[in-house]
Amino acid sequence: MDGQYRKDIYPGLEVAIILKKDQRSGKKTYGIVKDLLTSAAYHSRGIKVRLEDGQVGRVVETDVVGDED
């Protein structure tokens, strides 16, 4: 599932995000959502979140259990 709809993302969810610095390469960062930063219900490039470790990026995947590289 992609991360374009705010209703699908909530604190505690394990997700893959793309950090601003990794947008060109598309490198994914995995973590657990702490805060949702996008207030809109939908965002075409993904809902922006803060992970528990403090990293901020846009959600690209929400079904990442066992999917890490």
MOJOZI-V26623 format. One record per run of one state. SS is the DSSP state (A for helix, B for strand, O for the rest). FROM is the first residue (numbers start at 1). TO is the last residue. Records with the same first field share a line. If there is no record, write none. Layout:
SS: FROM-TO, FROM-TO
This chain:
O: 1-4, 9-13, 23-28, 37-41, 43-47, 52-55, 62-69
B: 5-5, 14-19, 29-36, 42-42, 48-51, 56-61
A: 6-8, 20-22
